[in-house]
Amino acid sequence: MKRITNTDLLSRPKLRTIMKNHEESNLQKQCVAWFRAQYPQFAMLMTHPINEGGKNTRASGAIHKGEGTVAGVPDLLFFLPSYMQTKDTMDRPIWTEIHGLGIEMKTSTGKQSPEQKKFQKMFEAAGYSYHIVKSFEEFRLLVIWYINMAYEGYKKDITETYKKLQKEAEDKEREHFYKVIGKK
């Protein structure tokens, strides 16, 4: 029986895709962990749309499509309005309102699929910003820049809401604790 090496395995197209996705997944997990630690008040506003589907059967694909799954959606969506400097028709700098941010994770050699390119065009036409990120440092700089350009009023409201939700959770936990020990 022939011994199978890693090179043999990686020469198989499906396995190469799995390994590439694993690399993208690790990058995404690293970025999300940093984001949640750095900006806990915004943590609930950055999400990963589960668009891959688990078991890729025809039935599950039909179910996901019926539920609203759209091909090409970026890996992370950040629901925070912001501004971006662009140029008008006379090539003068202007500030444009951005409704939110889409981030597509790629390996250093990764490329967008045709569906991702189509989605990007529609997403940007609807007033959102879309970025391809290939490293943690790119992600970190993008997020810092984007949050710095966000509306101060929204950042303040989000931070206040986050603090209220934290206090409610602490009060509920304290209430449960006293109930368990039979006091109050």
C-alpha positions in Angstrom: 0.0 0.0 0.0 1.3 3.4 -1.0 2.0 5.9 1.9 0.2 9.2 1.4 2.2 12.3 2.1 1.1 15.9 3.0 2.2 16.9 -0.6 -0.1 14.2 -2.0 -3.0 15.5 0.1 -2.4 19.1 -0.7 -2.3 18.3 -4.4 -6.0 17.4 -4.2 -8.1 20.5 -5.1 -10.8 20.0 -2.4 -8.3 19.6 0.4 -6.4 22.7 -0.8 -9.6 24.6 -0.5 -10.3 23.3 3.0 -6.7 24.2 4.1 -7.1 27.7 2.6 -10.4 28.2 4.3 -8.8 27.1 7.6 -6.1 29.7 7.2 -8.8 32.4 6.5 -10.8 31.1 9.5 -7.8 31.4 11.8 -7.1 34.9 10.6 -10.8 35.9 11.1 -10.9 34.4 14.7 -7.7 36.3 15.6 -9.2 39.6 14.2 -12.6 39.1 16.0 -10.9 38.2 19.3 -8.8 41.4 19.1 -11.8 43.5 18.1 -14.0 42.2 21.0 -11.2 42.9 23.5 -10.3 46.3 22.1 -13.9 47.5 21.5 -16.3 45.6 23.7 -18.9 48.3 23.3 -19.1 47.6 19.6 -18.7 43.7 19.8 -22.4 43.1 19.1 -22.3 45.3 16.0 -19.7 43.1 14.2 -21.0 39.8 13.1 -20.2 36.9 10.8 -23.2 36.0 8.6 -23.3 32.2 8.6 -23.3 31.9 4.8 -21.4 28.7 4.3 -24.2 26.4 5.4 -23.0 23.3 7.4 -23.7 20.2 5.4 -23.7 21.3 1.8 -26.5 19.2 0.6 -29.0 20.3 -2.0 -31.7 20.3 0.6 -29.8 22.4 3.1 -28.7 24.8 0.2 -32.4 25.2 -0.8 -33.4 25.9 2.9 -30.6 28.5 3.3 -31.5 30.2 0.1 -35.1 30.3 1.1 -34.1 31.8 4.4 -32.3 34.6 2.6 -28.7 33.4 2.1 -27.1 35.4 -0.6 -23.8 34.3 -2.4 -20.8 36.6 -1.9 -21.7 38.2 1.4 -18.4 39.3 3.2 -17.1 37.3 6.2 -17.7 40.1 8.7 -20.3 42.9 8.8 -19.9 45.9 11.0 -23.1 47.9 11.6 -21.6 51.3 12.5 -22.2 54.3 10.3 -19.1 56.3 9.5 -17.6 58.7 6.9 -15.1 58.2 4.1 -13.3 60.8 2.1 -13.9 60.3 -1.6 -13.8 62.6 -4.7 -16.6 64.4 -6.5 -16.9 64.6 -10.3 -14.5 67.5 -10.3 -11.9 65.4 -8.4 -12.4 67.5 -5.2 -12.3 65.7 -1.8 -15.7 65.3 -0.2 -16.9 63.3 2.8 -19.3 60.5 2.1 -21.6 58.8 4.6 -21.0 55.1 5.0 -23.8 53.0 6.4 -21.5 50.1 7.6 -18.5 48.0 6.8 -18.1 44.7 5.0 -14.8 42.8 5.5 -13.8 39.8 3.4 -11.0 37.7 4.8 -8.5 36.2 2.3 -5.2 34.4 2.5 -2.2 36.2 1.1 -2.9 34.5 -2.3 -6.7 34.5 -2.0 -8.9 36.1 -4.6 -12.6 37.1 -4.6 -15.1 34.8 -6.3 -17.3 36.2 -9.0 -20.2 36.2 -6.5 -18.1 38.2 -4.0 -17.3 40.8 -6.7 -21.0 41.1 -7.6 -22.0 41.5 -4.0 -19.2 44.1 -3.4 -20.6 46.2 -6.3 -24.2 46.1 -4.9 -23.0 46.6 -1.3 -21.0 49.7 -2.2 -23.8 51.1 -4.4 -26.1 50.9 -1.3 -23.7 53.1 0.6 -21.6 50.6 2.5 -17.8 50.2 2.5 -16.2 46.9 1.5 -12.6 45.8 2.2 -10.5 42.7 1.5 -8.2 41.9 4.5 -5.2 39.6 4.2 -3.5 40.1 7.5 -4.3 40.9 11.2 -2.4 44.2 10.8 -4.6 45.2 7.8 -7.7 44.4 9.9 -6.5 46.3 12.9 -5.6 49.5 10.9 -8.9 49.3 9.0 -11.0 49.0 12.1 -9.1 51.8 14.0 -9.5 54.1 11.0 -13.2 53.2 10.5 -14.1 53.7 14.1 -12.2 57.0 14.3 -14.2 58.3 11.3 -17.6 57.1 12.8 -20.2 59.6 14.0 -19.4 60.7 17.5 -23.1 60.7 18.5 -23.5 57.1 17.5 -20.3 56.1 19.3 -21.5 57.8 22.5 -25.0 56.3 22.3 -23.6 52.8 21.7 -21.2 53.1 24.6 -24.0 54.3 26.9 -26.3 51.5 25.8 -23.4 49.0 26.3 -22.9 50.2 29.8 -26.6 50.0 30.6 -26.7 46.4 29.3 -23.7 45.5 31.3 -25.2 46.9 34.5 -28.5 45.1 33.8 -26.6 41.8 33.4 -24.6 42.4 36.6 -27.8 43.3 38.5 -29.5 40.1 37.2 -26.5 38.0 38.2 -26.4 39.6 41.7 -30.1 39.0 42.1 -29.6 35.3 41.1 -26.7 35.0 43.6 -28.8 36.4 46.5 -31.7 34.1 45.5 -29.4 31.1 45.6 -27.9 31.9 49.0 -31.3 32.8 50.4 -30.8 36.5 51.1 -32.5 39.7 50.1 
